[in-house]
Amino acid sequence: MKILIIGGTNFIGLSVVNRLHAIGHEVTIFHRGKTVAELPIAVKEIKGDRTQLPEMKSELQYLSPDVVLDMIAYTEQDALITMKAFKGIAQRVVAISSMDVYRAYNVLLGKESDIVPVPLTEDSPLRQQLYPFKDIPQRALNAPADYEKILVERVVMSDADLPGTIIRLPMVYGPKDPLHRLFPYLKRMDENRPAILLPENFAQWRGCYGYVENVAYAIALAVTNPQATGRIYHVADLPVSEAERLNRIGKAAGWQGKVISVPKQHLPANWNLPFNTEQAWFADTTRIRQELGYREVVTQEEALKQTIDWERTNSPPEMTQWTGWELFDYATEDEILTQL
Ligand SMILES: NC(=O)c1ccc[n+]([C@@H]2O[C@H](COP(=O)([O-])OP(=O)(O)OC[C@H]3O[C@@H](n4cnc5c(N)ncnc54)[C@H](OP(=O)(O)O)[C@@H]3O)[C@@H](O)[C@H]2O)c1
């Protein structure tokens, strides 16, 4: 199958490129050429900005991909451009979305109030307010102010001439994770902290995470299986509480310390998480398992080991964005421990 990937040089995208190439597909990636990735030799590259795609019709026609995988559609405009560029050329567009489309995400952030039942299914209610990051000055991964996966999904799924597929991703971890999701825990473990304290409500909270290679496998299935046409899928690890997740990370890291859940009254004010942890945020993954035969191709033990190995040699350069419990304020942590 001929597959064109928009993006494909960074974290999740590169893992998808490798997987699709390994199972024998003809892969071309489209990116600006600012990010240099180690690609399999047979993978072709087209350089350009995604905003230029509609003017590149003849080149895209010549390539004639069967499926276009848009890894990096963040805005409605991004999605409109992709659909315009590939209408009459490709048979299907697969777009990468996020679990942040759900109303549960806004309840978690305290922007909407009624708790949404979990696990989330692909039919769970979506956020009522659009543009979740518009008022946040420092947006993760330089997301634009008009970032909105709900609108991306709507555009990709509403064109009768060019059908779509959507994959909603969880919080993805693994080697090359630009957000270093495991780092605040691992740093404490590697600095031989005797205990890691979790605010009680957060210790019990369940979120959705996924290992990059498993997520890439799910995306590859959705790209290559025509049964995915017109469908929306989740992918995620099986959910566990944050305390249990931390225990598993500790085990994989060879840490001898303890995870301690701390009642609110023992915590300093700046440790108050800006989340409504009454709202869990994990997803049911039955649909992708039943319809596309998804299963984890990497065990969680191996996934954590690979991630830890990478985090240990690639610590984030600056940590000014960490706040509250993520601050490495060991004096305060020790004081809390003595009070418990
Ligand atoms: N990380 C998570 O936990 C998480 C969670 C939920 C959803 N997601 C979704 O996952 C996707 C990101 O995955 P990824 O980081 O692995 O992406 P990726 O497929 O590796 O794509 C990133 C690459 O896209 C290229 N690019 C960026 N802007 C471009 C532009 N204007 N025109 C052409 N190419 C451009 C860049 O290469 P050049 O610099 O060479 O252009 C960049 O390296 C996003 O849709 C995100 O919303 C991620």
The ligand as an SDF file (V2000), in Angstrom:
LIG
                    3D

 48 52  0  0  0  0  0  0  0  0999 V2000
    2.4920   13.1480   22.7380 N   0  0  0  0  0  0  0  0  0  0  0  0
    1.3080   12.8530   23.2320 C   0  0  0  0  0  0  0  0  0  0  0  0
    1.1840   12.4350   24.3830 O   0  0  0  0  0  0  0  0  0  0  0  0
    0.0630   13.0140   22.3840 C   0  0  0  0  0  0  0  0  0  0  0  0
   -1.1830   12.8120   22.9730 C   0  0  0  0  0  0  0  0  0  0  0  0
   -2.3170   12.9370   22.2000 C   0  0  0  0  0  0  0  0  0  0  0  0
   -2.2080   13.2580   20.8440 C   0  0  0  0  0  0  0  0  0  0  0  0
   -0.9740   13.4800   20.3070 N   0  0  0  0  0  0  0  0  0  0  0  0
   -0.9010   13.8380   18.8820 C   0  0  0  0  0  0  0  0  0  0  0  0
    0.2150   13.2140   18.2560 O   0  0  0  0  0  0  0  0  0  0  0  0
    0.6040   14.0350   17.1470 C   0  0  0  0  0  0  0  0  0  0  0  0
    2.0800   14.4030   17.2270 C   0  0  0  0  0  0  0  0  0  0  0  0
    2.8370   13.2750   17.0640 O   0  0  0  0  0  0  0  0  0  0  0  0
    4.4270   13.4030   16.8270 P   0  0  0  0  0  0  0  0  0  0  0  0
    4.9910   14.4390   17.7130 O   0  0  0  0  0  0  0  0  0  0  0  0
    4.9740   12.0680   16.9120 O   0  0  0  0  0  0  0  0  0  0  0  0
    4.4670   13.9680   15.3590 O   0  0  0  0  0  0  0  0  0  0  0  0
    5.2940   13.4700   14.0900 P   0  0  0  0  0  0  0  0  0  0  0  0
    4.4790   12.6430   13.1930 O   0  0  0  0  0  0  0  0  0  0  0  0
    6.6100   12.9510   14.4330 O   0  0  0  0  0  0  0  0  0  0  0  0
    5.3710   14.8550   13.3340 O   0  0  0  0  0  0  0  0  0  0  0  0
    6.1650   15.8820   13.8230 C   0  0  0  0  0  0  0  0  0  0  0  0
    6.8990   16.4390   12.6540 C   0  0  0  0  0  0  0  0  0  0  0  0
    6.0010   17.1720   11.8160 O   0  0  0  0  0  0  0  0  0  0  0  0
    6.7530   18.1000   11.0740 C   0  0  0  0  0  0  0  0  0  0  0  0
    6.0290   19.3650   10.9500 N   0  0  0  0  0  0  0  0  0  0  0  0
    5.6940   20.2130   11.9600 C   0  0  0  0  0  0  0  0  0  0  0  0
    5.0660   21.2770   11.4690 N   0  0  0  0  0  0  0  0  0  0  0  0
    4.9920   21.1000   10.1250 C   0  0  0  0  0  0  0  0  0  0  0  0
    4.4480   21.8680    9.0590 C   0  0  0  0  0  0  0  0  0  0  0  0
    3.8690   23.0670    9.2810 N   0  0  0  0  0  0  0  0  0  0  0  0
    4.5170   21.3760    7.8170 N   0  0  0  0  0  0  0  0  0  0  0  0
    5.1190   20.1810    7.5670 C   0  0  0  0  0  0  0  0  0  0  0  0
    5.6600   19.4250    8.5410 N   0  0  0  0  0  0  0  0  0  0  0  0
    5.6050   19.8770    9.8010 C   0  0  0  0  0  0  0  0  0  0  0  0
    8.0430   18.3440   11.8770 C   0  0  0  0  0  0  0  0  0  0  0  0
    9.1350   17.9850   11.0540 O   0  0  0  0  0  0  0  0  0  0  0  0
    9.9320   19.2470   10.4040 P   0  0  0  0  0  0  0  0  0  0  0  0
   10.4240   20.0070   11.5900 O   0  0  0  0  0  0  0  0  0  0  0  0
   11.0270   18.6310    9.5970 O   0  0  0  0  0  0  0  0  0  0  0  0
    8.9320   19.9790    9.6020 O   0  0  0  0  0  0  0  0  0  0  0  0
    7.9350   17.4230   13.0810 C   0  0  0  0  0  0  0  0  0  0  0  0
    9.1190   16.7660   13.3990 O   0  0  0  0  0  0  0  0  0  0  0  0
   -0.2240   15.3010   17.2210 C   0  0  0  0  0  0  0  0  0  0  0  0
   -1.3370   15.1920   16.3660 O   0  0  0  0  0  0  0  0  0  0  0  0
   -0.6730   15.3180   18.6870 C   0  0  0  0  0  0  0  0  0  0  0  0
   -1.8370   16.0690   18.8920 O   0  0  0  0  0  0  0  0  0  0  0  0
    0.1500   13.3560   21.0320 C   0  0  0  0  0  0  0  0  0  0  0  0
  1  2  1  0
  2  3  2  0
  2  4  1  0
  4  5  1  0
  4 48  2  0
  5  6  2  0
  6  7  1  0
  7  8  2  0
  8  9  1  0
  8 48  1  0
  9 10  1  0
  9 46  1  0
 10 11  1  0
 11 12  1  0
 11 44  1  0
 12 13  1  0
 13 14  1  0
 14 15  2  0
 14 16  1  0
 14 17  1  0
 17 18  1  0
 18 19  2  0
 18 20  1  0
 18 21  1  0
 21 22  1  0
 22 23  1  0
 23 24  1  0
 23 42  1  0
 24 25  1  0
 25 26  1  0
 25 36  1  0
 26 27  1  0
 26 35  1  0
 27 28  2  0
 28 29  1  0
 29 30  1  0
 29 35  2  0
 30 31  1  0
 30 32  2  0
 32 33  1  0
 33 34  2  0
 34 35  1  0
 36 37  1  0
 36 42  1  0
 37 38  1  0
 38 39  2  0
 38 40  1  0
 38 41  1  0
 42 43  1  0
 44 45  1  0
 44 46  1  0
 46 47  1  0
M  CHG  2   8   1  16  -1
M  END
$$$$
